[in-house]
Amino acid sequence: MDSKHVFGGVVAAFLFGFVVLYSSRGRENIKASEKNRSKKTLKSSGNGACRSNFAGNTDVIIVGAGVAGSALAYALAKDGWRVQVIERDLTEPDRIVGELLHAGGCIKLAELGLEDCLDGIDSQIVLSFAAVHKDGRRTAISYPSNACGRSFHHGRFIQKLREKAASLPNVKLEQGTVTSLVEENGSIKGVLYKTKAGQELAASASLTIVCDGCFSNLRRNLSNPKIEVPSYFVGLVLENYNLPYANRAYFILKDSIVVTYPISSNEIRCFVDVPGSKQPPISNGEMASYLKTVVAPQMPPELYNAFICAIEKGNIRTMPNRIMPASPSPTPGAFMIGDSLNMRHAVTGGGMTVGLSDVVLLRDLLRPLNDLSNAAAICKYLESFYNLRKPTASAMNALASTLHTVFSSSDQDPSRKEMKEAFFNYLSLGGVFSEGLMALLSGLNPDPLSLVFHCFAMLAYAVGRLLLPFPTPKRMCIAAKLILVGSGIIFPILKAEGIRATFFPETMPACYRTPPVQSTDDRETGK
């Protein structure tokens, strides 16, 4: 009996209603996203007209000019706010993260009017993903609704965003290292920072927004972070490759997890996941030996030679995969977004999509306001941000953690091995199953209900594979353990994200915050 009949016989009876609900919601969300992508203009006039009579020269200080910081600076300045951006280093970043922007992130970029930042940097269109099984089997999964992602060199994209933000007259972009927040009577009034020349300066504004990335030095002032590092990514750049399909990324799901995607017309980024808190040292050659002997035999034939050449070139770099649920401490006068607030495992490449979604949400929350000087009222109002972002962020965070946990586990446990097999075959089913997962991964439909549906549908599929055509005692035992293991993976992840805020955000009091009452006398809003 083939896998599709097994799945239909076991799962259909108790998941049919869920499929109908999920698929209808998914189509509505994806259509809404497509509609947003087609918009050409912002709601405001976008002329950068001053909208506040705050006595100082700056309405908003943004700490950090990465993806989130630069995009936010542009968005707020287009709405008329006076913005000062302080970035530690304004030279082009040379990093191995932030190189894949999923379809949902591209839509958010277009909503912000920043889609042209993808032009002129040799960015590559990504249309689909190929999952490669341990035995060589492959299945291709495309973005739903003919959507596409983009991949590129991180530094080139960042410089484009910075240039776009700095082109507005009410944005001041400068290089400096923020050393501390300035607090007065329980409210943040600005920051202290050192310029490139070492001069110590102070900057003041009604609202300070911290988005200084995964290594934030201000995070602990505004949150209670709990950071976990389950693995490291080893990064290589492959050249002189010969791919059978253009515009495709790879998930190589064998003994090691390997993710590859093009970042220019002649380069492919390759990430190798090394589980655990320690990694083989690079300096003494252990890492190169590990990649050649353990990882290289798992690479698809079309990437093998390029992978070996990249190792021999020696430009091997590493980065920790950090997981940190959002745990903000609302503070008048200050705010956090991006990786300084929340991080997820990088295996799904969802960081920039979540960050840009945060930027759009925060921009929209600030649009009804004309004055940010009442720090306590603004802080109470913006508490809604943390709840409104939860469903999207939590779905993408949990998906990344779940996929990494499943595929980084050892095959010595029969239940975990069966879970891997079931996941790969589940992707091969196509239709609502593979498309639904891609809608989640890409940010087109980051719905927590969809995530739960797919997790338990995969478990049901795995159980069906074991019990049909004849449920032996051994198979029943493995199936029971599989259910326990699967539930033990997904539920702690969802609990860390917050069950109530993720699935029932409407029940959270902060979801119903209304903008503070403000006078509109003598103020230009640019709308």
Order of alpha helices (4+ residues) and beta strands (2+ residues): alpha-beta-alpha-beta-beta-alpha-beta-beta-beta-beta-alpha-beta-beta-beta-beta-alpha-beta-beta-beta-beta-alpha-alpha-beta-beta-alpha-alpha-alpha-alpha-alpha-alpha-alpha-alpha
